[in-house]
Amino acid sequence: MNRSEASRAPQHPRTLLVEFLGAFVRRHDDWAPVSAMVTLMGEVGLDGASVRTLVSRLKSRGWLEPEKRERVSGYRLTQVALDSLAEGDEVVWRARQEVSLEDGWVLATFSVPESERAKRHLLRSRLSGLGFGNTGPGVWIAPARMLVPARSLLSRLDLLQFVDLFTAQVAPGGDGTAELTGLIARGWDLGELDAEYHAFVVDRQPVADRWEKEPRTDAEAFAEYVLALNQWRQLPFKDPGLPHELLGADWAGRAAGELFVRLVELLEEPARRHAGTFWP
């Protein structure tokens, strides 16, 4: 598959429906007709059987409940789904601006008994999903602004009892930047993340260029918007949003972030118009 073909295919098919719920269903009183879900997901590459499978999984996670409106079968977002989507918004849309070293850090240390091994795995997974890096046994670090999202998530998952959260600054004296560079190399694979940001730019830049030159149909905007969001959404969850002093001048995350904002400005409104035609 070449890069042009890749830009028209979902990068993460299992999360396509979640992107749809967050970007469109919440704007329609947290409810969507089954027909809208199947048809619109079909426009971005998911067949009906795949949509039904994803819906079933989200029902089992407590995200969706069946509900008829005006005799139209559909699904309603639960409070669990709304809370999870709101937490995701904090990361995807607002939480990844670069910060300064002076803003400090949040440290998370935890000790989970062997009898709670499943919670230990969940804790590691969720901290990683917030952009924390693992720097040693039971020690995780992230920029200080992630303190509130971390506390909120851990509280919702009933994991705070196993975790201690601290804010910290680099100790004065010595070469603090060099020490942090070593710490960061242990905590995150920034080379891989940079490559993924670069791939986003390569895949989506032609889309923005085409739309700036000649806007197309609302249906095309919907497909391009959902596919761009699907590729983008995974990246902020991997990105700790490190201080700019620790990132090189050629860090691809900057260009990727600017491109994503540009795509939203070009595609969001016509995409919503198109999706809205499928609601009664």
C-alpha positions, 0 to 999 in steps of 0.5 A: 500500500502506498502513502496515497492509499494509506491516507484513504484507509483507517489506521486504527479500525477498532477505534473508528466508532469511538471517533464517530461517537465523540465527534458527531453523536455527542452533538445530537443529544448523545444518541444515534440511529442504528442506520446512521451508524452503519451507513456513515461508518460504511463511508470510512471503510467499515462494513455492517458486520464490523459495526455491529461487532464494535457496537456489541463491544461498546455495550459490554463496556457500558458505553452504549444503551439501546434506545428508540426515539420516534420509533427509530432504533438507536443507541444512547451514550451512557455517562461512562462513555461521556466521561471517557470521551471528555477525558480523551478530549483533554488529551487529544484537543488540549493537553499536548502543547509543549511546556517549559522545564520551569513548569515541572513534573508529576511523579506517580509511584505505586505498589500493587499487591500480587493478589491485585495483579490485574490492577497493576497491569491496568494501572501501567496501561492507563498511565502510559495512555496519559503520556507517562513514561516509566523510568524505573520499577513502579515510577512514572513521570509526566509534565506537571499539567498531567496531574489533574487528568491522572488523578481524575482517571485513577479515581474513576478506575478506583486505583488511587489507593495504590498510587502516590502522586507528587509534583517535582522540579529538577534539582538545582546544580549540575547539568539538569538538562543532560540528566533529564535527557537520559531520564526521558530516553528511558521513559519514552521512545521519542524516535518512534513517535516522531516517525508516526508524526512524520507519517501523519504529515505525509499522509494528510498534507495532500488532503489539506492542500486539495481542500484549500485549493478546491473544496469538495462535497460534504460526504468527502469532507466527512470521510477525510475528517474521520480518517484524519481524526482516526490517525491523529487521535492515537498520537497525543496519547503517546506524546508526553508533551515534553518541555520544548528545551528537550525536543529538537528543532526538527521534532515532527510533532509541531508540524503534525499538530499545526496540520491537524488544526488546519484539517479541522478548520477545513473539514469539520463543518462540512463533515458535521453537515453531512452526518447531520442528514442521517438523523431524523 
